[in-house]
Amino acid sequence: MVASMDWKRITHPFRHPQPQPTQTGVLGEGKWVSGSASSTTDLRKYKLWVPASHDPELASPLLVMLHGCRQKPDDLAGISGMNAVADRNNFLVAYPEQTLSANLMRCWNWFEPKHQSRGAGEPAVLAGVIEQVSASYKVDCNCVYAAGISAGGAMAVILGVTYPDLISAVGVVAGMEYRAAPGMTEGLAAMKHGGPDPEQQGRAAFEAMSEGLEARPRHRVPVIVFQGDADRFVNPVNASQIISQWARTNQCLNGHSKQQGMLAEAATRGRVPGGRSFEKCAYKDGAGRPLMEKWMVEGMGHAWPGSPAEADYADPKGPNASQEMWRFFCETAGEPLGEAHGSLWDRLRHLLPGTH
């Protein structure tokens, strides 16, 4: 069935964007460093942005940024402006690159079951990227984050579920809930209409986290979501499903029943000066700490909000998603691993193949 599908129609919404790639020496004289990482079955290249203010003697936060279909690392760096945020706040940004051999449109394969579990497929090789960066740079093991757009946003959710011992929080732009589909046909349907019951998927996510939770016991996974209400390719209902899925997952992590739920603040509305209006819903955990945020941007399509310039899948009129993600990650940082868990590199050496 997949072979007979109209690929031109399917991939039309993911045409290659045309922002100017970030170059070494730009954005405060930060630099690109190229690398590659592997699992037992896969290998991926990545580009790492190292800000000029980086101190090799100090542990730095790390953000893994996952591009959308038909994109490469430079494209996502260009439309997100995340490197500029990294320069101002001194953190590393890794941009793994999907291959044509893995997906003809360079999509992360979030809709295939073999890429939805720990220890195999794309989640494992993305964990390998974290391993490789951590072997070369001092990385703060309490401050490793995953974010992405579209297919990359969906894979960021999966990475947060499959490696909760590595990922401290998740950021999503126009993405999908965990295991939103078991195949491409179902994936296209989920993009158009929404995925399965998020209550069910929330429990499935918690069950999938079991092995990672043995390495890093924890009680919460902060998540921030951005979605345009005029997105023609990812139905805005998916943003609500991501929040509902993670609400249930976080309830399970904290041992709460469904009835206790998350605590939602009243929705607040705002407008970017000269730009778009948005609604922000913030959610707290039972202790009153910030846990999740959902930003719905009025009139925005399938794009990264707050982009530094006009480009395909970039919307400069929206709120600055990159800046808000980093603010959220900093606000929700916590749950230190403790001495028993050791450094991130020590844990990765036991977690990943070929590093003993």
C-alpha positions as CSV (number, residue, x, y, z in Angstrom):
1,M,0.0,0.0,0.0
2,V,2.8,2.4,0.9
3,A,4.6,1.8,-2.4
4,S,1.5,2.9,-4.4
5,M,1.0,6.1,-2.6
6,D,1.3,9.5,-4.3
7,W,4.7,10.7,-2.9
8,K,4.4,14.1,-4.6
9,R,1.1,14.8,-2.9
10,I,2.3,13.4,0.5
11,T,5.5,15.5,0.5
12,H,4.1,18.7,-0.8
13,P,3.8,20.3,2.6
14,F,7.4,19.5,3.4
15,R,9.2,21.2,0.5
16,H,12.8,22.2,1.3
17,P,12.9,25.6,3.1
18,Q,15.4,28.2,1.9
19,P,16.8,30.1,4.9
20,Q,20.4,31.1,4.9
21,P,22.4,28.5,6.8
22,T,24.3,29.6,9.9
23,Q,28.0,29.9,9.2
24,T,31.0,29.6,11.5
25,G,32.0,33.1,12.8
26,V,28.4,34.3,12.8
27,L,26.2,34.8,15.9
28,G,28.9,35.9,18.4
29,E,31.7,33.9,16.7
30,G,30.3,30.6,17.7
31,K,31.3,27.6,15.5
32,W,29.9,24.5,13.9
33,V,31.5,21.1,14.7
34,S,30.6,18.1,12.6
35,G,30.3,14.6,13.9
36,S,28.6,11.2,13.6
37,A,27.1,8.8,16.0
38,S,26.0,5.2,15.7
39,S,23.9,2.5,17.4
40,T,24.1,-1.3,16.7
41,T,22.2,-0.8,13.4
42,D,22.4,2.8,12.4
43,L,24.7,5.8,11.9
44,R,23.8,9.5,11.6
45,K,25.8,12.6,11.0
46,Y,25.1,15.6,13.2
47,K,26.2,19.3,13.5
48,L,27.0,20.8,16.8
49,W,26.7,24.5,17.5
50,V,29.3,25.6,20.1
51,P,28.8,29.2,21.4
52,A,31.7,31.5,21.6
53,S,31.2,31.8,25.4
54,H,31.6,28.0,25.8
55,D,34.0,27.1,28.7
56,P,35.3,23.6,28.2
57,E,36.0,23.3,32.0
58,L,32.3,23.8,32.9
59,A,29.4,21.4,32.3
60,S,27.1,22.8,29.7
61,P,23.4,22.2,28.9
62,L,22.7,20.3,25.6
63,L,19.7,20.7,23.3
64,V,19.1,18.1,20.6
65,M,17.2,19.8,17.7
66,L,15.3,17.5,15.3
67,H,14.5,18.8,11.8
68,G,11.3,18.2,9.8
69,C,10.9,16.4,6.5
70,R,13.0,17.6,3.6
71,Q,15.2,19.6,6.0
72,K,18.8,19.4,7.1
73,P,20.5,20.8,10.2
74,D,21.3,24.2,8.6
75,D,17.6,24.6,7.7
76,L,16.4,24.1,11.2
77,A,19.1,26.3,12.6
78,G,18.0,29.0,10.2
79,I,14.3,28.9,10.8
80,S,14.5,28.5,14.6
81,G,17.3,31.0,15.4
82,M,18.2,28.6,18.2
83,N,21.9,29.2,17.8
84,A,21.5,32.8,18.7
85,V,19.6,31.8,21.9
86,A,22.5,29.4,22.6
87,D,25.0,32.2,22.2
88,R,23.2,34.4,24.7
89,N,22.7,31.6,27.2
90,N,25.8,29.4,26.7
91,F,24.5,26.0,25.8
92,L,25.4,23.4,23.1
93,V,22.9,22.6,20.3
94,A,23.2,19.3,18.4
95,Y,21.3,18.9,15.1
96,P,21.2,15.2,14.0
97,E,20.6,14.7,10.3
98,Q,18.2,12.1,8.9
99,T,19.4,10.2,5.8
100,L,17.7,9.6,2.4
101,S,18.4,5.9,2.8
102,A,16.3,5.9,6.0
103,N,13.5,8.0,4.6
104,L,13.2,9.4,1.1
105,M,11.9,12.7,2.4
106,R,14.4,12.9,5.3
107,C,11.5,12.5,7.8
108,W,12.3,11.0,11.2
109,N,10.2,7.8,11.1
110,W,8.0,8.5,14.1
111,F,5.2,6.5,12.6
112,E,7.0,3.2,12.4
113,P,6.9,0.8,15.5
114,K,10.6,-0.1,15.1
115,H,11.5,3.6,15.8
116,Q,9.2,4.0,18.8
117,S,11.1,1.9,21.4
118,R,14.3,2.1,23.4
119,G,17.5,0.4,22.3
120,A,16.7,0.2,18.6
121,G,16.1,2.3,15.5
122,E,16.2,6.1,15.5
123,P,15.8,6.7,19.3
124,A,18.9,4.6,19.9
125,V,21.0,6.4,17.3
126,L,19.8,9.8,18.7
127,A,20.9,8.6,22.2
128,G,24.2,7.9,20.4
129,V,24.4,11.5,19.4
130,I,24.1,12.6,23.0
131,E,26.8,10.0,23.9
132,Q,29.2,11.3,21.3
133,V,28.7,15.0,22.3
134,S,29.1,14.0,25.9
135,A,32.4,12.2,25.2
136,S,33.9,15.3,23.6
137,Y,32.4,18.1,25.8
138,K,31.4,18.4,29.5
139,V,27.6,18.1,29.4
140,D,25.3,18.8,32.4
141,C,23.4,15.5,32.8
142,N,20.5,17.3,34.4
143,C,20.1,19.7,31.5
144,V,19.8,17.6,28.3
145,Y,16.7,18.5,26.2
146,A,15.0,17.4,23.0
147,A,13.0,19.6,20.6
148,G,11.9,19.5,17.0
149,I,9.4,20.5,14.4
150,S,6.8,18.3,12.6
151,A,8.3,14.8,12.2
152,G,11.2,16.1,14.4
153,G,8.7,17.2,17.0
154,A,7.1,13.8,17.0
155,M,10.5,12.1,17.3
156,A,11.4,14.4,20.2
157,V,8.4,13.1,22.0
158,I,9.5,9.5,21.4
159,L,13.0,10.3,22.5
160,G,11.7,11.8,25.8
161,V,9.7,8.6,26.4
162,T,12.3,6.1,25.4
163,Y,15.3,7.8,27.1
164,P,13.9,9.5,30.2
165,D,17.3,8.9,31.8
166,L,18.9,11.2,29.3
167,I,16.2,13.7,28.3
168,S,15.2,16.3,31.0
169,A,12.4,18.0,29.0
170,V,10.8,18.1,25.6
171,G,9.9,20.9,23.2
172,V,7.5,20.3,20.3
173,V,6.4,22.5,17.3
174,A,3.6,21.0,15.2
175,G,4.3,17.4,16.4
176,M,2.4,14.3,17.5
177,E,1.7,12.4,20.7
178,Y,3.7,9.2,21.6
179,R,2.9,6.3,19.2
180,A,0.4,8.4,17.3
181,A,0.5,5.8,14.4
182,P,1.7,2.3,13.6
183,G,2.5,3.0,10.0
184,M,2.7,5.7,7.3
185,T,-1.0,5.5,6.2
186,E,-2.1,5.8,9.8
187,G,0.5,8.6,10.3
188,L,-1.0,10.7,7.6
189,A,-4.5,10.1,9.1
190,A,-3.2,11.1,12.5
191,M,-1.7,14.3,11.1
192,K,-5.1,15.2,9.5
193,H,-7.5,14.1,12.3
194,G,-5.4,13.4,15.4
195,G,-4.0,10.2,16.9
196,P,-5.4,7.6,19.3
197,D,-6.8,8.3,22.7
198,P,-4.1,10.3,24.6
199,E,-5.1,8.7,27.9
200,Q,-4.2,5.3,26.4
201,Q,-1.0,6.7,24.8
202,G,-0.1,8.3,28.1
203,R,-0.2,4.9,29.8
204,A,1.7,3.3,26.9
205,A,4.4,6.0,27.2
206,F,4.8,5.3,30.9
207,E,5.2,1.6,30.3
208,A,7.8,2.3,27.6
209,M,9.8,4.4,30.1
210,S,10.3,1.5,32.5
211,E,13.9,0.6,31.6
212,G,15.0,4.2,31.4
213,L,13.4,4.9,34.8
214,E,15.6,2.1,36.3
215,A,18.6,4.2,35.3
216,R,17.1,7.5,36.4
217,P,14.2,7.5,38.7
218,R,12.1,10.6,38.2
219,H,8.6,11.9,38.8
220,R,8.0,14.4,36.0
221,V,8.9,15.2,32.4
222,P,8.3,18.9,31.5
223,V,6.9,19.5,28.0
224,I,6.2,22.7,26.0
225,V,4.2,22.6,22.7
226,F,3.7,25.2,20.0
227,Q,1.0,24.9,17.3
228,G,-0.5,27.2,14.6
229,D,-4.3,27.1,14.5
230,A,-4.2,27.5,10.7
231,D,-1.8,24.5,10.1
232,R,-3.1,22.6,7.1
233,F,-0.9,19.6,7.5
234,V,-0.9,18.9,11.3
235,N,-4.4,19.3,12.8
236,P,-4.2,21.6,15.9
237,V,-6.0,18.8,17.8
238,N,-2.6,17.1,17.9
239,A,-1.2,19.8,20.2
240,S,-3.9,19.1,22.8
241,Q,-3.3,15.4,22.4
242,I,0.4,15.8,23.2
243,I,-0.5,17.7,26.4
244,S,-3.1,15.1,27.4
245,Q,-0.8,12.2,26.7
246,W,2.0,13.8,28.8
247,A,-0.5,14.8,31.5
248,R,-1.4,11.1,31.9
249,T,2.3,10.0,31.7
250,N,3.3,12.5,34.3
251,Q,0.4,11.3,36.5
252,C,1.7,7.8,36.2
253,L,5.3,9.0,37.0
254,N,4.1,10.7,40.1
255,G,1.8,7.8,41.2
256,H,-1.3,9.9,40.8
257,S,-4.7,8.6,39.8
258,K,-6.4,10.0,36.7
259,Q,-8.8,11.9,38.9
260,Q,-6.1,14.0,40.5
261,G,-4.9,15.4,37.2
262,M,-2.6,18.3,36.4
263,L,-3.3,21.8,37.6
264,A,-4.0,24.2,34.8
265,E,-3.6,27.9,35.1
266,A,-6.2,30.1,33.4
267,A,-5.2,30.6,29.8
268,T,-3.5,33.9,29.0
269,R,-3.7,35.7,25.7
270,G,-1.0,37.9,24.2
271,R,0.1,39.4,20.9
272,V,3.6,39.8,19.4
273,P,4.1,43.6,18.6
274,G,3.2,43.9,15.0
275,G,2.6,40.1,14.8
276,R,0.3,37.3,15.7
277,S,-2.0,36.8,18.7
278,F,-1.6,33.7,20.8
279,E,-3.1,31.8,23.7
280,K,-0.8,30.2,26.3
281,C,-2.1,27.5,28.7
282,A,0.3,26.7,31.5
283,Y,0.0,23.5,33.7
284,K,1.5,22.8,37.1
285,D,2.1,19.6,38.9
286,G,0.6,18.7,42.3
287,A,3.4,20.6,44.1
288,G,2.5,23.8,42.1
289,R,5.7,23.7,39.9
290,P,5.4,24.5,36.2
291,L,5.2,21.3,34.2
292,M,3.7,21.9,30.8
293,E,2.8,24.7,28.4
294,K,0.7,24.8,25.2
295,W,1.0,27.8,22.9
296,M,-1.7,28.1,20.2
297,V,-0.8,30.8,17.6
298,E,-3.6,32.4,15.7
299,G,-3.4,32.4,11.9
300,M,-0.1,30.5,11.8
301,G,0.4,27.6,9.5
302,H,2.9,24.7,9.6
303,A,5.9,26.8,10.8
304,W,8.4,27.5,13.6
305,P,7.0,30.6,15.4
306,G,9.3,33.6,16.0
307,S,11.8,32.8,13.2
308,P,14.5,35.4,12.6
309,A,13.5,35.8,8.9
310,E,10.9,34.8,6.3
311,A,11.4,31.3,4.9
312,D,9.4,28.1,4.2
313,Y,8.1,26.8,7.6
314,A,9.3,29.9,9.4
315,D,6.9,32.5,10.8
316,P,8.6,35.7,12.1
317,K,5.2,37.0,13.3
318,G,4.7,34.4,15.9
319,P,6.0,34.3,19.5
320,N,9.7,33.4,19.8
321,A,9.4,29.6,20.3
322,S,13.2,29.1,20.7
323,Q,13.5,31.8,23.4
324,E,10.4,30.5,25.2
325,M,11.5,26.9,25.0
326,W,14.8,27.8,26.7
327,R,13.0,29.9,29.3
328,F,10.7,26.9,30.0
329,F,13.6,24.4,30.2
330,C,15.4,26.6,32.7
331,E,12.2,27.1,34.8
332,T,11.5,23.4,35.0
333,A,15.1,22.2,35.5
334,G,15.4,20.0,38.6
335,E,15.4,16.5,39.9
336,P,19.2,16.1,40.2
337,L,20.4,12.6,39.6
338,G,22.4,12.3,42.7
339,E,25.8,10.7,43.2
340,A,24.6,7.2,42.7
341,H,23.9,7.9,39.1
342,G,27.2,9.4,38.2
343,S,28.0,11.6,35.2
344,L,26.2,11.5,31.9
345,W,29.2,10.0,30.2
346,D,29.6,7.2,32.8
347,R,25.9,6.3,32.4
348,L,26.1,6.4,28.6
349,R,29.0,4.0,28.6
350,H,26.9,1.4,30.3
351,L,23.8,2.3,28.3
352,L,25.0,2.2,24.7
353,P,26.8,-0.6,22.8
354,G,30.4,-0.3,21.9
355,T,31.4,2.1,24.7
356,H,32.6,-0.2,27.4
